[in-house]
Amino acid sequence: MANSANPRIVVGVDGSPASEQALRWGVDYARLVGGTVQAIAAWEYPAFYGWIGAGVPAPDFNPEELAGKTLAESVTRVVGDDPGVRIAESVRPGNAAQTLLEAAAGAALLVVGSRGLGGFSGALLGSVSRHLTEHAPCPVVVVREGAAGAGTAA
């Protein structure tokens, strides 16, 4: 069960503009309710890794490190040095939807962008955000990319 005295707001961040707007929305909401933000970046090896004919990643390719750098840069771009709330950054291996569902257990709210770096441009609601709205153990806010104002949600 979510702690109402200090609600935990889980935000999925992948470096996309929509995820950064979701982070901004989550931070603003956390300020209003006295909550904390858990910003999460999920990573996994591309599905084509190892296929015959597919390129092999460079020896120094580290997807966890890359996801951590992307997360840290997004947090800095969105809130700067003083977010006004506690933000815990977490990089986890696995599918984004499943990772966020697991992180949302016991959270007060899950916030994601309407479309991240995956998927195709014709989708109104990305596959991850759609899966989360259907299966999350807590309320979900889906922030539309390009929505007017930081607090505009779809």
N, C-alpha and C positions, 0 to 999 in steps of 0.2 A: 504494500500500500504506500502511496506517495506521502511524504512528510509535508503537511500543510504549513508548518512553521517555517520551513525553508524549502520550497518546492524546487525540484530538480527539473530543468528544462533541457531535453536532449535535442541537439541540432546536428543534422547530417551536413558535412562540409566536404565538397570535392573540388573546390577552386573555381567552379562555374559562377557566373554572375547571379544565377538564381539561388545557388547555395549561399552566396555571400549576403544576398538580400534576406534569406531565411535566418542567417546568423544575426544580422542586424535586428530583425524582428524579434528573435529569441532573446537577445540581450536587452532590448527595450522592454519586453514583457517581464523579464527577470527583475529589472529595476523596479517596475511597478508593483510586483508582488513580493519583493524581497527574496527572490530565488537565486539559484546558481545555475550556470550554463555548463553543460557537458557537451563540448564540441567534438564530434567523432568523424574521423576519416577512415573509411574501409578500403582495403586493397586486396587484390588477388591477381595472380598471373593471368595474362590474356588467354582466352580459350584456345587460341591457335598455337600457343607455345608448344613446341615439340612436333607439330605437324610436319610431314615431309614437305620440303620446299619452303617452309616458313623460316624467316630469319631468326637466328639465335641471338638473344640479348647479349650485349657487351658483358664481359666478365665482371665489371664493376656495377652492373645494373642492380639496384636495390629498391624494389617497389615500396617497401615499408619506409625507407628513408625518404623517398620521393613524396609519399603520401604525408609524412610528417612535416616536410618542408612546405608542401602545398597548404596544409592546415595552418601552420604557423604564419605563413604569409597572408592567408585569408583573414585570420584573426587580427593581425596587425593592420591590414587595410581597412577592416570594418570598424575596429574599436580603438586603434592606436595603443598608446602606452597605459591609458587609464580607462578601462571599460566601465568602471562604476559598479561592477558586480564581479563575483568570482567566476572565472572561466577555467574549467579543467579541460585540457586538450588530451585526446586519446586516439591513438592509431591502432586499428585492429585488423587482423587478417580475415578475409572472407568476403562473401557476397554482400553488397551494400544493404540490400533489403533485410536479409537475415541478421546481419550485424546490428542494424538499427533496431530491429524488433527485440533482439536480446537486450540491448542497452536500455530500451524503453520500459522494461519490466520495473515496476515500482516508481516510474517517473510521473510527474504531474502532467507533462505535455511533451509531444514530439513535434519538432518543426523541421520541415524540409522545403527545398525549392521545387517548383513544379516540373522542372527539367534540369537534369545535371549534364555531365559531359558525355553520357552514353545515350543510347536511343536514337531516334530519327526525328528530324525537325517537324514533321507533320503531326506529331502526337501532341494533343492538348495537355495531357497529363502524362508525365513520364512513367515508365513501367515500375520504377522503384517507389515513387510517391503513390501511385495507384495501389500497389501491393500493400504499402504501409497503411493507407486509409482503410483497407479491407481487413487487415489482420492485427493492427497494433493493440497492445493491452492498455492504452491510454488515449486521450484525445489527440488528434493530429491536426496541425495547421500546415497547409500547403501554400507557400508564398509564390505568387506568380512573378516570373521574370519580367522586368520592365514595368511593374505596377507602380503607379504614382505613390510616392511616399514610402518610407521604410516600413510602416506598419500595415500596409495593405495586403490582405490575404485573399486567396482564391476561395 
